[in-house]
Amino acid sequence: MMTGFPTVSIIIGTYNQQEFVQETVESVLAQTYPHVEIILTDDGSTDATPAILSEYARRFPERIKLVLSDRNTGIPANFNRGLALRSGDFIVCLDGDDLMLPAKLERQVAFLAQHPEATGCYHDAEVFVSETGEVLGPMSLVYNGTRRLRQGRLRDWFVPRNFFLPSAILFRAAACPPHRFDERLKYLSEVVFYAEVFRTGLLLAMPDEPLVRYRRHARNVTDDPASRALMPEYELMAYAILEARYPELYPVLRKLRHSCRISQALRFYRAGQRASGQRVLWNVIRDGGIIAGLGTWMGVNFLGRALTQATGGSVSARAGWLKRLARFILR
């Protein structure tokens, strides 16, 4: 794809998303930046998703590459198949139910042209409820309780409870780790992937309004109770992998481990499993988080239910002082 302009490779990973994937692909085809290759990679869907993707590949053979798996292999392996085919100067990994706003790529490519020192950039996302169309607000506010977008070196934004959408990130292809996504991680493989992409580079935040839409629906992995119960395990596994590969990241990763375990302990307390919560806090203390572990233990024992409830549920639904308290406890 020789255009004289940088090409963006967009890898769209799908699995049983027949209700959403057409809208997702159309949002990419509608981009105002024309120098794009689209890689559709499906992970063994059993619904109409492969047929929908095949029709798009037939209609746009010059723009779309298609990879179909005959079995379900997991999110990391699915994206890796797409990454193996990319040839662009920049990369975006897009979930099959997220939506790009028309100027997303044009603005991001122009932004990185103005900031050659940066490895990549990202922006806010608009969160909406798929079933009703209700807009919940920007992801930064809904999930973090603040409109501030962190940026800089890894130590500046790879911090506890700082959530943003991978679909919002555009990065230089040269920074893609050679092993791509770690396929051992069923969940949260993106934590390791983007930490490696930006380990020695610079991630900048764009001041624009949200340029992608995040769809909340009944089948979101992050909203599934069974999946959520496993998240602490996979989060700690992700940090262990990073520490084994990059020992210099230990100070950053220790804070992340402490936050993960404190969040897990508070979930145990909310569920009435006090002994399990205390054991988790003891692990935090043994890992060097004496102030964090003891402070949380004292808070639970003196404030009780008020503290555990303050750190549960949606950040955006809490009163102002509860937002500040929750951020303080979990960070």
N, C-alpha and C positions, 0 to 999 in steps of 0.2 A: 504494500500500500504506500507507494511513493508519491507524496503530495507536496513536499517542501514544508509542510506544517507538521507539528507533533501529532502523532496519532494516539488516541486513547483506546485502550483495550478494556472493554466492560465485560466482566464475567458474571453472568446471571445464573445463580445456583437454584435449582428447583427440586421440589419433591411433593407430589400430590397437591398441587396448587392451581387446579383447573379454574377455580373461581376468580383467581387474582392475576394469573401470569400474563394474560393478554393485555391487561391494563399496564402491567409493569413493562412489557416489551414495547408497547406503544409509547410509553413515556420516554423510552430511550430513543426510539425512532424519531420522536418529535424534538430532539435536542437541536438547539440553534448552532451548536458547534458540529460541523459536518464530518470531521476527520476521525471517524470512529469505526472500530471493529467490534462486533457484538459476538460473544461466545456464549451460547446457551448450553448449559450442562445439566442434565437431569439424572437424578439418583435412583433410577428404577421405579418411577411412579407407576401406580396401578390404576390411576384414573385417566382422564383424557389429556393430561399435561403433555405427554410425549407427542400426541397427535397435533396438538396446538403448536408446539415448538417446531415440529416437522413442517407444518404449513408455512410458518414464518421463514424457515430456512429455504423452502422452495420458492417463496415469493421474493426473497432478498438474498440471492446466492452470492452477490458481491460484497454484502455487508455482514452476513451472519454465518458463523460456524456452529455446527451442532454436534454435541456429544451425548449419546444416550447409553446409559448403563442398563444391563439386563438384570441387575440386582441392586438392592439398597446397601450402600457401603458407608454411609455417614457423611455429614457435612464437610469435614476436612478433605476426604478423598474426592468428593464431588468437585469442590473448588480447585483441587490440585489438577484434576483432568482439564479443567478450563485454563488454568495458568500454564499448563504445558503447551497449549496451542497459541498463546498470546504472542503478538509481535509488535505491540505498540510501545510508545515512549513513556506513557503513563498508564496506570492501572487503577480500576475501580472494581471492587467486589460487591455486587448488588444482590440482596436476597430477592427471591422470586415473588415476594408480596410487597416490597417497598416501591415507591414511585419517585422518579426524578422530576423536578420542575424544569421547564424548557431551557432556562439559561444556566443550569448548574454547571455543565462542563465548560461552556464558554467562559464563565466567570472564574472557574478554578484554574483553567489553563492560563488565562491572562494573569491571574494572581501569581502563579508560580513563575511566569515570565518576568514579572516585576521583582520576584524574590528568588533569584537563582541559588541563594545560599540554603534554601529550604529543601528538604527531602520530600515534603508533601504538605497538604493543607486540608482543613476540614471546616465544616460549617454546622449550624444548628439544624435540627429536623423538626418538622411539625408532626405531632402525635394526633392520630384520629382513630375513632372507633369505626371499624369496618361496617358493622351491622346497622349503625344509625347515621354515620357520617359526622357525628359530633367531633368537633376539634377540641382536644384537651389542652393544647398549648404547645409551646416549644419544648423539646426534649430536655434542654438544660434546666428549665424550670420545673417540669413535671417530675424528673428523676433526680435532679441535683438540688433543687430549691433555690437556684440562682441563675441569672442570665449570663453570668460570666463564663466564657469559654477559656479553659486553660490552654497554654501553649508553651513552646520552648523546647528544651532538652527533655529527655525521658524523665528525669527526676522532677521536672516541673509539672507534668500532667499525668504521669503514671503513679497516681496517688489514690489512697483509699476512697471508695464510693464515688469516683468521678466517672459518670457514665456518658458515653456518646455513641452514635450509630456508626458502625463500620461502613455502611453504604454512603456515609457523608465524606469519607476520606478518599482523596486522590493522591497518589504517590508516584515517584519516579520508578520506572521499571527496573533500573539498575540497582535499586535498593532491595529488591525482592530476595529474601533468603533462598539459597539454592535448594534447600530441602522443603521449601514452601510451608504449607500447613502441617502441623504435627498430627498424624492420623491416629495416634494413640488416644487423643482426647476427643471423646464423643461430644462433649460440650466445652465451650470456652477456648477452643483452639485459636480463636482470633486474638485472645489475650497474648499468647506466645508469639503469634505471627506479627502483630503490629508492634510489639515490643522489639522484635528483631529488625523489622523494617526501619524503625526510628532509633535503634540503640545508640548509634553514633551520629544521628542526624538531627534535623530540626523540624518539628511539626508546628505549623502556624495556623492560627484560627482566623477565619474570615469574618469581617464585621457585618456581612450581609444578613438579611432575613433568611429563615430556613429555605434550603434549596432542594430538600428531599422530604418526602412524607413517609412516616413510619406508621404502618397499619397495625392497630391492636385488634385481635380477633380471638376466637375461642381456641384456635390451634397454635397460638404463639408458644414456642418452646419455653420462654421465660415465664409464661403464665400457667403452664401445666404443673399441677401440684407434685406429681411424681418426679418431673424433671427438676423442679425447684428444690426438692429434698436432696437431690444429688449434687446440686451446684457447689456447695462448700467443698466437697471432696474434689471435684474437678478444678475448682479455683486453686486449692492448695497444690494439686498435682501440677498445674500450669506454673505456679511459682517455683516449685521444686525443679522442674525442667529448666527454667530460666537460670536458676541459681547454679545448677550443675554445669550449664554451658558457659555462664558468664559470672564467675564468682565476684567480680567487681560490683555487681548489682545487689549484693547482699543487704546494704543499708536500706535501699528502696524496697526490696522484697520483704524484709522483716516487718516493715510498717504495714504492708499489704496483708501479710499473713495475720498479723495481730488484728487488723480490722475485720478480716474474714471470720476469724474465730470469735471475736466479740459479737459480731452480728449473729453467728450461729448460736452462741450462748444465750443471747437475748431471745432468739426464736424458741429455744428450749424453755426459758422462763415463761414466755407468753403461753406456751403449751402446757404449763404446769409441771414440767420435768426439771425440777429444781436441781436435783443431784447431777444430772447430765450437764446443765448449765454451769454448775460450779466446777466440774471436771474440765470443761473447755476453758474456763477462765484460769484454772491452774496451769494448763498448758501454755497459755499466753504468758503467765508469770515466769514459767520455766524457760521460755524462749527469750527472756530479757525484757518483756513488756510489763515490768513491775507496776509502774504508775497506771498504765492503761488497764491492766487486769485487776489490781486492787481498787482502782477508782470505780470501775464498772461494778465490781462486787459490792462495794460500799453503797453505790447508788441504788443497786437493786434491793439491798437490804434496808436502806433508809427511806427510799422513795417508792420502792415496790412497784406496783402495777403502773403508776404514773410514768415511770421511766421506761418500762418495757413497751408500753403502748406508744410512747412518744417516738420510738424508733421503728415502729411497724407501720405497714400500710403505705399509701402514696405520700411522697414528700409534699406534693403540691396541695394535698388535702389538709395538712396540718396548719395550725395557727402559727403566726410569725415566730413566737418564742420557741415553739416546739420544733420548727424547722432548724433554728439555730442550735438548739439542744441536741437534736438528732445528728446534725453534721459534726458537732463537737464530740459526741460519744463515739461515733463510728470512724472518726479520723484521728 
